[in-house]
Amino acid sequence: MPINVLMPALSPTMEKGNLAKWLKKEGDAVKSGDVLAEIETDKATMEVEAIDEGVLAKILVPEGTADVPVNDLIAIIAAEGEDVSAAAAGGAPKAASNGAAKPDAKPDAKPEPKADASAANQNTTPGGGHMGYERVNAAPEGAQPGEAPQASTGGRVFASPLARRIAKQEGVDLGAVQGSGPHGRIIARDVQAAKASGATQAPAAAPQAAEAPKAATPAPKAAAAGGAPAGLTTDQVKGFYAKDAYEEVPLDGMRKTIAKRLTEAMQVAPHFYLTVDCELDALMKLRETLNGSAAKDKDGKPAFKLSVNDFVIKAMGLALTRVPAANAVWAEDRILRFKHAEVGVAVAIDGGLFTPVIRRADEKTLSTISNEMKDFAARARAKKLKPEEYQGGVTSVSNLGMFGIKHFTAVINPPQSSILAVGAGEKRVVVKDGASAVVQVMTCTLSCDHRVLDGALGAELVSAFKGLIENPMGMLV
């Protein structure tokens, strides 16, 4: 029987992906472990591997195709000993169902309900997604994009965790919401649209809710009634400027994700900010000593070269363990408190950023953190990080000191509960023991999620961090 290759979900939040490149062509023999294709997500380029042997009978989605929904059929593999042409012909109806329906498509084609269910439970990835790759008797018929989840009949409502959380907070009945995600799944923007249009009644009121968007012409006004602000439309923004005054730059997946997640972060997580000045003189001396003592290989290359940011990461990790109540994240109806510190570090790349996470930062040595960050930064710029390397974390560090920025505030990266904005170190005149003195000072601002950290707790965390930066020997013992 044929083996269907589906567009994989490479992270819990992935809804679409770009099929960047096929590494096998039709007619090629395939064995378990072979890389079939490269998939571009909003954050990285990932490889899809074969898990069965056979022949690549048909490619249904050509390379270079953008925004392919998760779980869409992208290729068919003929199992070992199976007729390749028969397997390829069996996949043709599915190709039509994924795009625009062909005139000769059979309307009475029966769906294969097991396909999506098993695809969701098999081939799980470390990031929580799944690889949509499965052996089936026939190509699955998956729900159409406009198909609503079965809710009014008492069936299960298919909705993302974020959509459920927003619906609960805003009092929106998911049974009255039309899903626009993969296979009719309800996603966050569906709930926000339903809230703006007043679709908050019981399932029986669903027909009225469905008509509401037509009446809700003034979108900004509807949003003001309690939903998330819709903002200006593309045409409204362009109307402020002469047509020859700008060029239009289409959004890529990464920019869309950054815009969506950080907008949600500012709307959902109540931010407050704590700023502190840290003296760097002792740290700079210790850094110079440690770098000078690093062992060198036969080519004279040192085993490590510590940066100020390495000390900041280590200090933040130790501070979280010294203030355990702050080493936590918000999880809808509870707080998750962690046993070790996981510190993300913002790495700028062309068109966006990654935030790889240093696991157990409280336990790792400065040299280990330094070398790990160099590896992360290099692979981030090449978009070769794995999802499990940039997902999760309790806090993050965003350092703009190398650009000469003295002070700024950063937006928390969900599901984390804080982020430290680090400014440049500079010489300042301060008063010590009644006399003026020149010291090197770095300004840091901690953005806190008030659902997890209250003011006093945040201040305790910042104080612990400042103590470690100004007495850096404490990071070595």
One Martini backbone bead per residue (centre of mass of N, CA, C, O) as a GRO file, in nm:
protein
  477
    1MET     BB    1   0.100   0.033   0.015
    2PRO     BB    2   0.089   0.354   0.032
    3ILE     BB    3   0.293   0.643   0.120
    4ASN     BB    4   0.229   0.923   0.301
    5VAL     BB    5   0.347   1.260   0.266
    6LEU     BB    6   0.348   1.509   0.503
    7MET     BB    7   0.324   1.805   0.634
    8PRO     BB    8   0.506   1.901   0.889
    9ALA     BB    9   0.511   1.953   1.243
   10LEU     BB   10   0.788   2.134   1.388
   11SER     BB   11   0.580   2.280   1.582
   12PRO     BB   12   0.323   2.382   1.788
   13THR     BB   13   0.277   2.662   1.592
   14MET     BB   14   0.261   2.528   1.327
   15GLU     BB   15   0.072   2.577   1.003
   16LYS     BB   16   0.308   2.649   0.798
   17GLY     BB   17   0.511   2.583   0.497
   18ASN     BB   18   0.810   2.563   0.307
   19LEU     BB   19   0.907   2.409   0.005
   20ALA     BB   20   1.229   2.431  -0.080
   21LYS     BB   21   1.339   2.113  -0.127
   22TRP     BB   22   1.419   1.844  -0.328
   23LEU     BB   23   1.630   1.541  -0.278
   24LYS     BB   24   1.418   1.391  -0.443
   25LYS     BB   25   1.298   1.203  -0.716
   26GLU     BB   26   1.111   1.067  -0.929
   27GLY     BB   27   1.203   0.714  -0.892
   28ASP     BB   28   1.346   0.706  -0.637
   29ALA     BB   29   1.506   0.550  -0.405
   30VAL     BB   30   1.399   0.460  -0.066
   31LYS     BB   31   1.525   0.492   0.266
   32SER     BB   32   1.572   0.480   0.579
   33GLY     BB   33   1.686   0.823   0.648
   34ASP     BB   34   1.624   0.972   0.413
   35VAL     BB   35   1.629   1.275   0.252
   36LEU     BB   36   1.363   1.439   0.093
   37ALA     BB   37   1.338   1.735   0.236
   38GLU     BB   38   1.303   2.092   0.264
   39ILE     BB   39   1.184   2.292   0.541
   40GLU     BB   40   1.037   2.607   0.592
   41THR     BB   41   1.016   2.800   0.858
   42ASP     BB   42   1.005   3.076   1.064
   43LYS     BB   43   1.314   2.972   1.178
   44ALA     BB   44   1.380   2.716   0.983
   45THR     BB   45   1.562   2.448   0.830
   46MET     BB   46   1.421   2.133   0.758
   47GLU     BB   47   1.416   1.779   0.764
   48VAL     BB   48   1.280   1.508   0.571
   49GLU     BB   49   1.239   1.176   0.662
   50ALA     BB   50   1.252   0.854   0.602
   51ILE     BB   51   1.071   0.541   0.737
   52ASP     BB   52   1.073   0.397   0.455
   53GLU     BB   53   1.062   0.177   0.191
   54GLY     BB   54   1.109   0.269  -0.167
   55VAL     BB   55   0.932   0.480  -0.403
   56LEU     BB   56   0.913   0.786  -0.552
   57ALA     BB   57   0.619   0.837  -0.719
   58LYS     BB   58   0.509   1.135  -0.607
   59ILE     BB   59   0.498   1.488  -0.656
   60LEU     BB   60   0.264   1.737  -0.530
   61VAL     BB   61   0.483   1.950  -0.422
   62PRO     BB   62   0.670   2.183  -0.526
   63GLU     BB   63   0.939   2.346  -0.521
   64GLY     BB   64   0.880   2.670  -0.366
   65THR     BB   65   0.639   2.632  -0.197
   66ALA     BB   66   0.415   2.825  -0.019
   67ASP     BB   67   0.210   2.776   0.239
   68VAL     BB   68   0.189   2.480   0.355
   69PRO     BB   69  -0.015   2.295   0.512
   70VAL     BB   70  -0.053   2.110   0.762
   71ASN     BB   71  -0.106   1.773   0.643
   72ASP     BB   72  -0.038   1.792   0.365
   73LEU     BB   73   0.008   1.644   0.070
   74ILE     BB   74   0.343   1.597  -0.096
   75ALA     BB   75   0.372   1.271  -0.118
   76ILE     BB   76   0.451   0.945  -0.274
   77ILE     BB   77   0.515   0.611  -0.166
   78ALA     BB   78   0.622   0.315  -0.286
   79ALA     BB   79   0.626   0.025  -0.184
   80GLU     BB   80   0.779  -0.255  -0.162
   81GLY     BB   81   0.666  -0.409  -0.465
   82GLU     BB   82   0.513  -0.176  -0.582
   83ASP     BB   83   0.331  -0.004  -0.802
   84VAL     BB   84   0.413   0.306  -0.902
   85SER     BB   85   0.180   0.405  -1.090
   86ALA     BB   86  -0.049   0.329  -0.892
   87ALA     BB   87   0.039   0.507  -0.657
   88ALA     BB   88   0.034   0.777  -0.811
   89ALA     BB   89  -0.267   0.767  -0.899
   90GLY     BB   90  -0.384   0.754  -0.601
   91GLY     BB   91  -0.289   1.072  -0.540
   92ALA     BB   92  -0.445   1.275  -0.724
   93PRO     BB   93  -0.704   1.354  -0.562
   94LYS     BB   94  -0.546   1.490  -0.330
   95ALA     BB   95  -0.420   1.719  -0.488
   96ALA     BB   96  -0.694   1.855  -0.545
   97SER     BB   97  -0.796   1.893  -0.242
   98ASN     BB   98  -0.567   2.101  -0.161
   99GLY     BB   99  -0.668   2.271  -0.375
  100ALA     BB  100  -0.827   2.319  -0.640
  101ALA     BB  101  -1.096   2.185  -0.759
  102LYS     BB  102  -1.173   1.954  -0.979
  103PRO     BB  103  -1.423   1.885  -1.196
  104ASP     BB  104  -1.368   1.550  -1.179
  105ALA     BB  105  -1.424   1.528  -0.898
  106LYS     BB  106  -1.541   1.325  -0.651
  107PRO     BB  107  -1.801   1.390  -0.425
  108ASP     BB  108  -1.810   1.077  -0.287
  109ALA     BB  109  -1.559   1.078  -0.137
  110LYS     BB  110  -1.404   0.903   0.108
  111PRO     BB  111  -1.289   0.937   0.407
  112GLU     BB  112  -0.985   0.894   0.615
  113PRO     BB  113  -0.989   0.924   0.953
  114LYS     BB  114  -0.705   0.799   1.044
  115ALA     BB  115  -0.485   0.981   0.930
  116ASP     BB  116  -0.482   1.235   1.120
  117ALA     BB  117  -0.477   1.091   1.392
  118SER     BB  118  -0.208   0.934   1.354
  119ALA     BB  119  -0.031   1.179   1.273
  120ALA     BB  120  -0.066   1.314   1.562
  121ASN     BB  121   0.073   1.047   1.724
  122GLN     BB  122   0.311   1.035   1.535
  123ASN     BB  123   0.625   1.140   1.508
  124THR     BB  124   0.744   1.295   1.734
  125THR     BB  125   0.879   1.592   1.845
  126PRO     BB  126   1.062   1.770   2.074
  127GLY     BB  127   0.869   2.037   2.024
  128GLY     BB  128   0.561   1.886   1.983
  129GLY     BB  129   0.535   1.788   1.719
  130HIS     BB  130   0.479   1.641   1.385
  131MET     BB  131   0.524   1.383   1.158
  132GLY     BB  132   0.366   1.361   0.839
  133TYR     BB  133   0.409   1.012   0.831
  134GLU     BB  134   0.226   0.754   0.647
  135ARG     BB  135   0.051   0.454   0.634
  136VAL     BB  136  -0.194   0.397   0.374
  137ASN     BB  137  -0.464   0.303   0.164
  138ALA     BB  138  -0.541   0.614   0.129
  139ALA     BB  139  -0.594   0.918   0.057
  140PRO     BB  140  -0.663   1.172   0.242
  141GLU     BB  141  -0.935   1.424   0.284
  142GLY     BB  142  -0.934   1.638   0.455
  143ALA     BB  143  -1.017   1.934   0.551
  144GLN     BB  144  -1.130   2.221   0.467
  145PRO     BB  145  -1.048   2.540   0.536
  146GLY     BB  146  -1.370   2.622   0.586
  147GLU     BB  147  -1.407   2.406   0.791
  148ALA     BB  148  -1.577   2.332   1.065
  149PRO     BB  149  -1.584   2.228   1.366
  150GLN     BB  150  -1.719   1.991   1.569
  151ALA     BB  151  -1.974   2.123   1.804
  152SER     BB  152  -2.295   2.140   1.790
  153THR     BB  153  -2.308   1.804   1.819
  154GLY     BB  154  -2.085   1.741   2.062
  155GLY     BB  155  -1.820   1.751   1.958
  156ARG     BB  156  -1.508   1.818   1.907
  157VAL     BB  157  -1.301   2.095   1.963
  158PHE     BB  158  -1.071   2.246   1.743
  159ALA     BB  159  -0.804   2.395   1.932
  160SER     BB  160  -0.584   2.599   2.037
  161PRO     BB  161  -0.448   2.688   2.333
  162LEU     BB  162  -0.467   2.994   2.283
  163ALA     BB  163  -0.764   2.999   2.197
  164ARG     BB  164  -0.875   2.888   2.464
  165ARG     BB  165  -0.767   3.109   2.649
  166ILE     BB  166  -0.906   3.351   2.514
  167ALA     BB  167  -1.194   3.242   2.535
  168LYS     BB  168  -1.200   3.230   2.844
  169GLN     BB  169  -1.133   3.534   2.899
  170GLU     BB  170  -1.371   3.647   2.683
  171GLY     BB  171  -1.630   3.454   2.655
  172VAL     BB  172  -1.596   3.246   2.417
  173ASP     BB  173  -1.769   3.032   2.210
  174LEU     BB  174  -1.632   2.779   2.025
  175GLY     BB  175  -1.901   2.671   1.885
  176ALA     BB  176  -1.926   2.976   1.728
  177VAL     BB  177  -1.655   2.914   1.572
  178GLN     BB  178  -1.468   2.968   1.285
  179GLY     BB  179  -1.226   2.784   1.137
  180SER     BB  180  -0.887   2.864   0.970
  181GLY     BB  181  -0.723   2.634   1.011
  182PRO     BB  182  -0.612   2.338   1.000
  183HIS     BB  183  -0.885   2.154   0.953
  184GLY     BB  184  -1.066   2.379   1.113
  185ARG     BB  185  -0.898   2.509   1.317
  186ILE     BB  186  -0.884   2.696   1.601
  187ILE     BB  187  -0.757   3.018   1.630
  188ALA     BB  188  -0.684   3.314   1.767
  189ARG     BB  189  -0.811   3.501   1.539
  190ASP     BB  190  -1.095   3.374   1.557
  191VAL     BB  191  -1.162   3.467   1.844
  192GLN     BB  192  -1.116   3.770   1.800
  193ALA     BB  193  -1.331   3.798   1.578
  194ALA     BB  194  -1.569   3.695   1.748
  195LYS     BB  195  -1.551   3.914   1.964
  196ALA     BB  196  -1.582   4.163   1.774
  197SER     BB  197  -1.877   4.034   1.666
  198GLY     BB  198  -2.027   3.887   1.925
  199ALA     BB  199  -1.944   3.565   1.952
  200THR     BB  200  -2.072   3.461   2.284
  201GLN     BB  201  -2.268   3.246   2.253
  202ALA     BB  202  -2.425   2.986   2.221
  203PRO     BB  203  -2.451   2.750   1.976
  204ALA     BB  204  -2.747   2.843   1.890
  205ALA     BB  205  -2.616   3.137   1.789
  206ALA     BB  206  -2.436   3.083   1.532
  207PRO     BB  207  -2.585   3.213   1.289
  208GLN     BB  208  -2.561   3.506   1.391
  209ALA     BB  209  -2.250   3.501   1.412
  210ALA     BB  210  -2.196   3.454   1.107
  211GLU     BB  211  -2.329   3.743   1.025
  212ALA     BB  212  -2.176   3.966   1.185
  213PRO     BB  213  -1.927   4.052   1.004
  214LYS     BB  214  -2.101   4.214   0.796
  215ALA     BB  215  -2.191   4.437   1.012
  216ALA     BB  216  -1.882   4.476   1.107
  217THR     BB  217  -1.731   4.728   0.964
  218PRO     BB  218  -1.603   4.882   1.215
  219ALA     BB  219  -1.336   4.738   1.342
  220PRO     BB  220  -1.216   4.927   1.562
  221LYS     BB  221  -1.485   4.949   1.720
  222ALA     BB  222  -1.517   4.650   1.791
  223ALA     BB  223  -1.249   4.622   1.944
  224ALA     BB  224  -1.326   4.830   2.174
  225ALA     BB  225  -1.540   4.625   2.310
  226GLY     BB  226  -1.278   4.388   2.382
  227GLY     BB  227  -1.095   4.333   2.169
  228ALA     BB  228  -0.842   4.319   1.970
  229PRO     BB  229  -0.663   4.524   1.801
  230ALA     BB  230  -0.658   4.563   1.450
  231GLY     BB  231  -0.587   4.803   1.306
  232LEU     BB  232  -0.463   4.889   1.017
  233THR     BB  233  -0.492   4.860   0.702
  234THR     BB  234  -0.323   4.850   0.417
  235ASP     BB  235  -0.488   5.074   0.271
  236GLN     BB  236  -0.478   5.282   0.501
  237VAL     BB  237  -0.174   5.317   0.510
  238LYS     BB  238  -0.124   5.385   0.203
  239GLY     BB  239  -0.308   5.650   0.211
  240PHE     BB  240  -0.072   5.839   0.349
  241TYR     BB  241   0.085   5.782   0.072
  242ALA     BB  242   0.267   5.794  -0.187
  243LYS     BB  243   0.323   5.558  -0.429
  244ASP     BB  244   0.643   5.662  -0.477
  245ALA     BB  245   0.750   5.642  -0.153
  246TYR     BB  246   0.749   5.319  -0.182
  247GLU     BB  247   0.808   4.977  -0.092
  248GLU     BB  248   0.708   4.645  -0.104
  249VAL     BB  249   0.741   4.401   0.170
  250PRO     BB  250   0.707   4.094   0.214
  251LEU     BB  251   0.620   3.864   0.443
  252ASP     BB  252   0.766   3.644   0.631
  253GLY     BB  253   0.743   3.400   0.861
  254MET     BB  254   0.909   3.537   1.084
  255ARG     BB  255   0.771   3.817   1.088
  256LYS     BB  256   0.488   3.713   1.149
  257THR     BB  257   0.559   3.577   1.420
  258ILE     BB  258   0.669   3.818   1.570
  259ALA     BB  259   0.418   3.995   1.547
  260LYS     BB  260   0.219   3.800   1.683
  261ARG     BB  261   0.363   3.723   1.955
  262LEU     BB  262   0.428   4.019   2.062
  263THR     BB  263   0.142   4.121   2.061
  264GLU     BB  264   0.034   3.908   2.256
  265ALA     BB  265   0.227   3.971   2.489
  266MET     BB  266   0.121   4.270   2.538
  267GLN     BB  267  -0.184   4.174   2.583
  268VAL     BB  268  -0.141   3.934   2.805
  269ALA     BB  269   0.124   4.042   2.940
  270PRO     BB  270   0.192   4.215   3.224
  271HIS     BB  271   0.409   4.473   3.226
  272PHE     BB  272   0.716   4.536   3.408
  273TYR     BB  273   0.989   4.760   3.528
  274LEU     BB  274   1.349   4.708   3.607
  275THR     BB  275   1.619   4.924   3.705
  276VAL     BB  276   1.987   4.882   3.684
  277ASP     BB  277   2.314   4.947   3.806
  278CYS     BB  278   2.630   4.804   3.696
  279GLU     BB  279   2.938   4.724   3.798
  280LEU     BB  280   3.244   4.620   3.595
  281ASP     BB  281   3.537   4.613   3.698
  282ALA     BB  282   3.567   4.326   3.819
  283LEU     BB  283   3.475   4.172   3.567
  284MET     BB  284   3.694   4.273   3.367
  285LYS     BB  285   3.934   4.156   3.522
  286LEU     BB  286   3.844   3.859   3.524
  287ARG     BB  287   3.820   3.824   3.222
  288GLU     BB  288   4.117   3.878   3.154
  289THR     BB  289   4.233   3.647   3.324
  290LEU     BB  290   4.078   3.406   3.196
  291ASN     BB  291   4.164   3.453   2.900
  292GLY     BB  292   4.476   3.434   2.964
  293SER     BB  293   4.439   3.119   3.083
  294ALA     BB  294   4.376   2.987   2.828
  295ALA     BB  295   4.401   2.729   2.649
  296LYS     BB  296   4.605   2.608   2.378
  297ASP     BB  297   4.656   2.510   2.078
  298LYS     BB  298   4.876   2.442   1.820
  299ASP     BB  299   4.757   2.728   1.681
  300GLY     BB  300   4.679   2.928   1.935
  301LYS     BB  301   4.391   2.858   2.017
  302PRO     BB  302   4.163   2.921   2.235
  303ALA     BB  303   3.925   2.751   2.424
  304PHE     BB  304   3.838   3.050   2.512
  305LYS     BB  305   3.611   3.358   2.499
  306LEU     BB  306   3.501   3.586   2.703
  307SER     BB  307   3.209   3.761   2.761
  308VAL     BB  308   2.988   3.962   2.906
  309ASN     BB  309   2.740   3.787   2.827
  310ASP     BB  310   2.829   3.532   2.975
  311PHE     BB  311   2.798   3.656   3.257
  312VAL     BB  312   2.500   3.730   3.232
  313ILE     BB  313   2.390   3.444   3.196
  314LYS     BB  314   2.503   3.325   3.456
  315ALA     BB  315   2.376   3.530   3.654
  316MET     BB  316   2.082   3.467   3.575
  317GLY     BB  317   2.085   3.168   3.652
  318LEU     BB  318   2.164   3.206   3.953
  319ALA     BB  319   1.936   3.402   4.033
  320LEU     BB  320   1.700   3.202   3.989
  321THR     BB  321   1.799   2.996   4.214
  322ARG     BB  322   1.797   3.220   4.449
  323VAL     BB  323   1.494   3.286   4.315
  324PRO     BB  324   1.265   3.048   4.272
  325ALA     BB  325   0.993   3.210   4.224
  326ALA     BB  326   1.118   3.330   3.940
  327ASN     BB  327   1.147   3.023   3.824
  328ALA     BB  328   0.887   3.093   3.617
  329VAL     BB  329   0.561   3.019   3.462
  330TRP     BB  330   0.277   3.064   3.278
  331ALA     BB  331  -0.033   2.822   3.285
  332GLU     BB  332  -0.326   2.969   3.308
  333ASP     BB  333  -0.393   2.783   3.610
  334ARG     BB  334  -0.071   2.806   3.655
  335ILE     BB  335   0.256   2.752   3.794
  336LEU     BB  336   0.583   2.697   3.669
  337ARG     BB  337   0.845   2.545   3.849
  338PHE     BB  338   1.194   2.531   3.838
  339LYS     BB  339   1.505   2.360   3.894
  340HIS     BB  340   1.628   2.514   3.651
  341ALA     BB  341   1.804   2.723   3.438
  342GLU     BB  342   1.657   2.895   3.145
  343VAL     BB  343   1.844   3.084   2.900
  344GLY     BB  344   1.784   3.314   2.676
  345VAL     BB  345   1.928   3.439   2.352
  346ALA     BB  346   1.951   3.700   2.153
  347VAL     BB  347   1.972   3.660   1.787
  348ALA     BB  348   2.068   3.833   1.521
  349ILE     BB  349   1.918   3.848   1.198
  350ASP     BB  350   1.810   3.853   0.895
  351GLY     BB  351   1.479   3.961   0.957
  352GLY     BB  352   1.553   3.884   1.274
  353LEU     BB  353   1.524   3.623   1.535
  354PHE     BB  354   1.679   3.435   1.791
  355THR     BB  355   1.629   3.212   2.103
  356PRO     BB  356   1.843   3.049   2.241
  357VAL     BB  357   1.888   2.790   2.493
  358ILE     BB  358   2.032   2.771   2.809
  359ARG     BB  359   2.078   2.497   2.978
  360ARG     BB  360   2.162   2.500   3.291
  361ALA     BB  361   2.310   2.780   3.363
  362ASP     BB  362   2.379   2.732   3.671
  363GLU     BB  363   2.593   2.481   3.605
  364LYS     BB  364   2.758   2.617   3.403
  365THR     BB  365   3.027   2.726   3.269
  366LEU     BB  366   3.158   2.991   3.112
  367SER     BB  367   3.294   2.831   2.880
  368THR     BB  368   3.045   2.669   2.798
  369ILE     BB  369   2.862   2.906   2.733
  370SER     BB  370   3.042   3.038   2.521
  371ASN     BB  371   3.057   2.797   2.316
  372GLU     BB  372   2.750   2.757   2.285
  373MET     BB  373   2.688   3.043   2.174
  374LYS     BB  374   2.864   3.029   1.921
  375ASP     BB  375   2.709   2.796   1.795
  376PHE     BB  376   2.425   2.918   1.795
  377ALA     BB  377   2.487   3.175   1.629
  378ALA     BB  378   2.583   3.033   1.370
  379ARG     BB  379   2.316   2.860   1.327
  380ALA     BB  380   2.116   3.093   1.327
  381ARG     BB  381   2.231   3.243   1.069
  382ALA     BB  382   2.175   2.956   0.907
  383LYS     BB  383   1.909   2.818   1.000
  384LYS     BB  384   2.001   2.538   1.204
  385LEU     BB  385   1.809   2.520   1.422
  386LYS     BB  386   1.641   2.355   1.656
  387PRO     BB  387   1.349   2.375   1.817
  388GLU     BB  388   1.465   2.274   2.103
  389GLU     BB  389   1.680   2.528   2.107
  390TYR     BB  390   1.430   2.777   2.105
  391GLN     BB  391   1.249   2.649   2.317
  392GLY     BB  392   1.142   2.796   2.589
  393GLY     BB  393   1.215   2.901   2.888
  394VAL     BB  394   1.218   3.170   3.140
  395THR     BB  395   1.438   3.358   3.014
  396SER     BB  396   1.607   3.655   2.880
  397VAL     BB  397   1.868   3.798   2.667
  398SER     BB  398   1.916   4.149   2.564
  399ASN     BB  399   2.191   4.283   2.370
  400LEU     BB  400   2.281   4.643   2.280
  401GLY     BB  401   2.575   4.742   2.353
  402MET     BB  402   2.725   4.717   2.067
  403PHE     BB  403   2.537   4.984   1.973
  404GLY     BB  404   2.532   5.198   2.226
  405ILE     BB  405   2.309   5.120   2.415
  406LYS     BB  406   2.199   5.218   2.731
  407HIS     BB  407   1.865   5.196   2.711
  408PHE     BB  408   1.600   4.943   2.745
  409THR     BB  409   1.307   4.764   2.645
  410ALA     BB  410   1.158   4.442   2.656
  411VAL     BB  411   0.988   4.172   2.515
  412ILE     BB  412   0.829   3.910   2.606
  413ASN     BB  413   0.879   3.555   2.547
  414PRO     BB  414   0.669   3.330   2.495
  415PRO     BB  415   0.639   3.167   2.808
  416GLN     BB  416   0.789   3.365   2.945
  417SER     BB  417   0.851   3.598   3.244
  418SER     BB  418   1.124   3.729   3.121
  419ILE     BB  419   1.354   4.014   3.041
  420LEU     BB  420   1.689   4.123   2.967
  421ALA     BB  421   1.811   4.451   2.927
  422VAL     BB  422   2.128   4.535   2.774
  423GLY     BB  423   2.366   4.765   2.802
  424ALA     BB  424   2.620   4.969   2.789
  425GLY     BB  425   2.941   5.014   2.878
  426GLU     BB  426   3.041   5.294   3.095
  427LYS     BB  427   3.176   5.582   3.193
  428ARG     BB  428   3.130   5.699   3.535
  429VAL     BB  429   3.033   5.928   3.777
  430VAL     BB  430   3.076   5.863   4.123
  431VAL     BB  431   2.995   5.809   4.466
  432LYS     BB  432   3.267   5.730   4.702
  433ASP     BB  433   3.314   5.792   5.015
  434GLY     BB  434   3.255   6.110   4.937
  435ALA     BB  435   3.378   6.053   4.646
  436SER     BB  436   3.480   6.077   4.340
  437ALA     BB  437   3.431   5.832   4.067
  438VAL     BB  438   3.545   5.609   3.812
  439VAL     BB  439   3.318   5.391   3.640
  440GLN     BB  440   3.188   5.096   3.513
  441VAL     BB  441   2.864   5.093   3.351
  442MET     BB  442   2.552   4.894   3.351
  443THR     BB  443   2.234   4.890   3.207
  444CYS     BB  444   1.943   4.718   3.343
  445THR     BB  445   1.627   4.567   3.224
  446LEU     BB  446   1.340   4.418   3.370
  447SER     BB  447   1.094   4.224   3.233
  448CYS     BB  448   0.768   4.155   3.377
  449ASP     BB  449   0.532   3.916   3.470
  450HIS     BB  450   0.268   3.984   3.684
  451ARG     BB  451   0.156   3.687   3.711
  452VAL     BB  452   0.443   3.592   3.849
  453LEU     BB  453   0.567   3.881   3.918
  454ASP     BB  454   0.626   4.085   4.159
  455GLY     BB  455   0.790   4.355   4.256
  456ALA     BB  456   0.961   4.224   4.487
  457LEU     BB  457   1.055   3.976   4.325
  458GLY     BB  458   1.193   4.127   4.095
  459ALA     BB  459   1.391   4.282   4.280
  460GLU     BB  460   1.534   4.028   4.389
  461LEU     BB  461   1.644   3.934   4.117
  462VAL     BB  462   1.804   4.190   4.040
  463SER     BB  463   1.983   4.191   4.294
  464ALA     BB  464   2.120   3.918   4.242
  465PHE     BB  465   2.243   3.997   3.972
  466LYS     BB  466   2.410   4.242   4.063
  467GLY     BB  467   2.586   4.088   4.270
  468LEU     BB  468   2.727   3.904   4.056
  469ILE     BB  469   2.847   4.124   3.870
  470GLU     BB  470   3.010   4.277   4.111
  471ASN     BB  471   3.077   3.956   4.216
  472PRO     BB  472   3.210   3.725   4.005
  473MET     BB  473   3.335   3.497   4.187
  474GLY     BB  474   3.048   3.363   4.243
  475MET     BB  475   3.058   3.206   3.950
  476LEU     BB  476   3.309   2.996   4.034
  477VAL     BB  477   3.164   2.840   4.308
   0.00000   0.00000   0.00000
